[in-house]
Amino acid sequence: MIIDFALPPDLEAHDPPEARGVPRDGVRLLVSRRSAGEISHHAFRDLPGLLLPGDLLVVNNTGTLPAQVRADAGLAVHFSTPQADGSWLVELRKIKNKISMQNDQGYPGQVICLPGGAVLTLAARATARLWRARLSVAVVPYLLRHGAAIRYSYVPREWDLASYQTVFATEPGSAEMPSASRPFTPAVVTALVARGVLIAPITLHAGVSSLEADEDPYPEAYDVPPATARLVNHVRASGGRVIAAGTTVVRALETAALAAGRDGPYGQVVASAGWTEHVVTPQTGVRAVDGLLTGLHEPRSSHLRMLAAFADTRLLSRCYEAAIGNEYLWHEFGDVHLLLP
């Protein structure tokens, strides 16, 4: 079951917190504890004191690409996800008042001329919104030269790509920022390490996030390296907790837990890489992850189904009621939620 609610428009974060006079680590942090059913309110910079020595925080080191390209005054292309055959999943967006909106146009074989002489050819629909397409030149170098960060109607102006990068970003490849990690700063990371919290990376390159209500995420490229897999297994065997910084991390680690085999030790993961189609829900449960740091998600999104694997619907409903009542901010520039056991 997915909780449903009405998101007041004035709770959408329109700008980065820095533009509002708030440092990255000054955004608000709602904390819920499943065992006690408790909800509390903090600043993100309080995170080190909310985790325990010996906990393992797993982060996503993907970097955000400038994945939006304007074809002309009325059309933009969002480059989402590369495919094994060299094609890409792309979304066509119409431009209205400088903001991109959903666009149901397009047809197989359509040729779209892009800046710099590049040509995009649509092959076939992959989903109701996404097309499988080919660009006439290498995509990532082209985006780095001609692209801009993807933004939606609730962000009225463009921000530089640095506003869409996390402190952990070392591997460019995501269409959109894994925003749960945006509030981390060097000071917070230092405080976590000083407290005895371990930090390890995975990579999951996220596609476009503008999914329709009830729409499952599609396959994404991921990599759980051997050192991270060993740390996860060591921490769990030692009685520590594995905390995922973002839903992308949950998807990667739970995929690695499936790769370890259902007959292996519960929660054990193995190093693995490739494409994950795994969708975490209350029905699948979570095996390798104990807690989750995440943003605030829109009504009936697939992310809320993942959250329901960490907390029951009653607690989640209370969390979102508290977030709305206390005027937390949504989306990539907004506040965050820490779900603890």
C-alpha positions in Angstrom: 0.0 0.0 0.0 1.2 3.5 -0.8 0.3 6.4 1.4 -1.5 9.2 -0.4 -1.6 12.9 0.6 -1.9 16.3 -0.9 1.4 18.2 -1.2 0.8 21.9 -0.7 2.6 23.9 -3.5 4.3 26.2 -1.0 6.2 23.2 0.4 8.1 22.6 -2.9 11.7 23.8 -2.6 12.2 26.2 -5.5 15.9 26.9 -5.0 19.0 25.4 -3.4 19.1 26.0 0.3 22.2 28.1 -0.1 20.1 30.6 -2.2 17.7 30.8 0.8 20.5 31.6 3.2 20.7 28.0 4.6 23.9 25.9 4.3 23.7 22.5 2.8 23.9 20.8 6.1 21.3 23.2 7.6 18.3 21.7 6.0 15.9 19.9 8.3 16.0 16.2 9.2 12.9 14.3 10.2 13.8 11.2 12.1 11.4 8.2 12.6 12.2 5.1 14.7 10.3 2.0 13.7 10.8 0.1 17.0 9.4 2.9 19.2 7.1 4.5 16.7 8.7 7.9 17.5 9.2 10.9 15.3 11.6 13.8 16.1 12.9 16.9 14.3 16.5 17.9 13.8 18.9 19.8 11.5 20.8 17.6 9.1 24.1 18.5 10.8 22.8 16.5 13.8 23.2 13.3 11.8 26.4 12.1 13.4 24.8 12.1 16.8 21.8 10.1 15.5 24.0 7.2 14.2 26.0 4.8 16.4 29.7 4.0 16.4 30.1 0.9 14.2 27.2 1.8 11.9 28.0 1.7 8.2 26.7 4.5 6.0 26.6 3.5 2.4 26.6 6.4 -0.1 26.2 6.7 -3.9 29.3 8.2 -5.6 27.5 8.8 -8.9 27.9 12.3 -10.4 25.1 14.2 -12.1 25.3 14.8 -15.8 24.0 17.9 -17.5 21.4 15.7 -19.1 19.0 18.2 -20.6 19.5 19.5 -24.1 17.3 22.1 -25.7 16.5 21.1 -29.3 14.7 24.4 -30.1 12.6 27.0 -28.3 9.8 24.5 -27.8 11.5 21.2 -27.2 14.0 19.7 -24.8 15.5 16.2 -24.6 16.3 14.6 -21.2 18.9 11.9 -21.6 18.1 9.3 -18.9 19.8 5.9 -19.1 22.3 4.2 -21.5 21.4 0.8 -22.8 23.6 -2.2 -23.4 23.4 -1.8 -27.2 24.6 1.8 -27.1 21.2 3.4 -27.4 19.8 5.7 -24.6 16.4 6.1 -23.0 15.3 9.7 -23.5 12.3 11.8 -22.6 11.0 14.5 -24.9 9.8 17.6 -23.0 8.0 20.6 -24.3 9.2 24.0 -23.2 6.6 26.5 -21.9 7.7 29.7 -20.2 11.3 28.4 -20.0 10.1 25.3 -18.0 10.0 21.8 -19.5 6.7 19.8 -19.3 5.6 16.4 -20.3 5.3 15.9 -24.0 3.4 13.1 -25.6 4.7 13.8 -29.1 7.3 11.8 -31.0 7.2 8.9 -33.5 9.5 6.0 -34.4 12.2 7.2 -36.9 11.8 10.8 -35.9 15.0 12.8 -36.3 15.7 15.6 -33.9 18.5 18.1 -34.6 20.4 19.2 -31.5 23.0 21.9 -30.9 26.5 21.4 -32.2 25.3 19.4 -35.3 24.3 16.3 -33.3 21.3 14.3 -34.5 19.0 12.2 -32.3 16.9 9.4 -33.9 14.0 7.9 -32.0 13.7 4.2 -32.4 10.7 3.0 -30.3 8.9 3.7 -27.1 10.4 2.1 -24.1 7.7 3.3 -21.7 4.7 5.6 -21.9 7.1 8.5 -21.6 10.6 7.3 -22.6 12.0 6.6 -26.0 14.8 4.4 -27.0 17.0 6.6 -29.2 20.5 7.0 -30.7 22.6 10.1 -30.8 25.0 10.6 -33.7 27.9 11.3 -31.4 29.1 9.9 -28.0 26.5 11.0 -25.5 28.4 11.8 -22.3 31.0 14.1 -23.9 28.2 15.7 -25.9 26.2 16.4 -22.7 29.2 17.8 -20.9 29.6 20.4 -23.7 26.0 21.2 -24.6 23.8 20.0 -21.7 22.3 21.6 -18.6 21.0 20.1 -15.4 17.5 18.7 -15.6 15.0 20.8 -13.7 11.2 20.7 -13.4 8.5 23.3 -13.1 8.9 23.8 -9.3 12.5 25.2 -10.0 11.9 28.4 -11.8 15.4 29.3 -12.8 18.6 27.4 -13.9 21.3 26.6 -11.5 24.9 25.6 -12.3 25.8 21.9 -12.3 27.6 22.2 -9.0 24.2 22.8 -7.3 23.2 19.3 -8.4 26.3 17.4 -7.2 26.9 15.7 -3.9 30.1 15.7 -1.9 30.5 12.1 -2.8 30.2 12.5 -6.6 33.2 10.9 -8.4 31.6 8.8 -11.2 29.5 10.9 -13.6 26.5 9.1 -15.0 23.2 10.1 -13.4 20.5 12.0 -15.2 19.5 13.5 -11.9 21.2 13.9 -8.5 20.8 11.3 -5.8 19.5 14.1 -3.6 19.4 12.3 -0.2 23.2 13.0 -0.1 23.1 16.6 -1.1 23.1 17.9 2.5 26.4 16.2 3.3 29.3 18.5 3.8 33.0 17.9 4.6 32.2 18.9 8.2 29.4 16.4 8.6 31.5 13.6 7.0 34.4 14.4 9.4 32.0 14.3 12.4 30.7 10.9 11.3 34.2 9.5 10.9 35.2 10.9 14.3 32.2 9.3 15.9 33.2 5.9 14.5 30.6 5.7 11.7 32.0 3.8 8.7 31.4 5.1 5.2 31.5 3.1 2.0 30.5 3.8 -1.6 28.4 2.1 -4.2 27.6 3.4 -7.7 24.1 3.5 -9.1 23.5 5.8 -12.1 20.0 7.2 -11.7 17.7 7.9 -14.6 15.1 10.6 -14.8 12.9 10.8 -11.7 9.7 12.2 -13.2 7.9 8.9 -12.9 4.1 8.8 -13.0 2.2 7.7 -9.9 2.4 4.0 -9.4 5.1 3.7 -12.1 8.0 1.3 -11.3 11.6 2.5 -11.9 13.2 0.9 -14.9 16.6 -0.9 -15.0 19.6 1.2 -13.9 23.4 0.5 -14.0 24.9 -0.3 -10.6 28.2 -1.4 -9.0 28.7 -2.8 -5.5 32.5 -3.1 -5.2 34.2 -5.9 -3.2 35.4 -3.6 -0.4 31.9 -2.3 0.2 30.4 -5.8 0.1 32.9 -7.0 2.7 32.2 -4.0 5.0 28.4 -4.6 4.8 28.9 -8.3 5.7 31.3 -7.4 8.5 29.1 -4.8 10.1 26.0 -6.9 10.0 27.9 -9.9 11.5 29.2 -7.6 14.2 25.7 -6.4 15.2 26.1 -3.0 13.6 23.5 -1.3 11.3 23.7 -0.6 7.6 22.2 2.8 6.7 21.6 3.6 3.1 22.0 7.2 2.0 19.3 7.3 -0.6 16.9 4.9 -2.3 19.5 4.3 -5.0 21.8 2.8 -2.4 18.9 0.5 -1.2 18.3 -0.7 -4.7 22.0 -1.5 -5.3 22.6 -3.3 -2.0 19.4 -5.3 -2.1 20.3 -6.3 -5.7 23.7 -7.5 -4.3 21.9 -9.4 -1.5 19.8 -11.2 -4.2 23.0 -12.0 -6.0 24.3 -13.6 -2.8 21.5 -16.1 -3.1 18.4 -16.6 -1.0 20.0 -19.6 0.7 23.0 -17.7 2.0 23.3 -15.9 5.4 20.4 -13.4 5.7 21.5 -10.0 4.7 24.8 -11.0 3.2 25.8 -9.3 0.0 28.4 -10.0 -2.7 30.3 -7.7 -5.0 28.2 -7.4 -8.2 27.7 -5.0 -11.0 25.5 -4.7 -14.1 21.8 -3.7 -14.5 19.3 -4.0 -11.8 15.6 -4.4 -12.3 14.9 -5.0 -8.7 12.1 -2.9 -7.2 12.1 -2.8 -3.4 8.6 -3.0 -1.9 7.0 -4.2 1.4 6.5 -7.6 -0.4 10.2 -8.0 -1.3 11.3 -6.6 2.0 14.9 -5.6 2.7 17.7 -8.0 3.6 20.9 -6.0 3.7 19.8 -2.5 4.8 18.6 -1.5 8.3 17.9 2.2 7.9 17.4 4.8 5.2 18.2 8.4 4.7 16.0 9.8 1.9 14.2 12.9 0.7 10.5 13.5 1.0 8.6 11.9 -1.9 5.6 12.8 -3.9 2.2 11.1 -3.3 1.9 7.5 -4.7 5.5 7.4 -5.9 7.4 4.1 -6.2 9.8 5.5 -3.6 7.1 5.5 -1.0 6.6 1.8 -1.6 10.3 1.3 -0.8 9.9 3.3 2.4 7.0 1.0 3.4 9.6 -1.8 3.4 11.3 0.1 6.3 8.3 1.3 8.3 4.6 0.4 8.4 2.0 2.6 6.6 0.7 4.0 9.9 4.2 5.4 10.9 4.9 6.7 7.4 1.5 8.5 7.3 2.4 10.1 10.6 5.8 11.1 9.3 4.3 12.8 6.2 1.6 14.5 8.3 4.4 15.8 10.6 6.5 16.9 7.6 3.5 18.8 6.1 2.4 20.2 9.5 6.0 21.4 10.2 6.4 22.8 6.7 9.3 20.6 5.6 10.3 21.2 2.0 10.1 18.6 -0.8 12.2 17.7 -3.8 16.0 17.7 -4.5 16.6 21.1 -2.8 14.4 20.2 0.2 14.6 18.5 3.6 15.3 14.9 4.4 14.0 11.9 6.4 16.0 9.4 8.3 14.2 6.1 8.9 15.9 4.1 11.7 15.1 0.6 13.1 
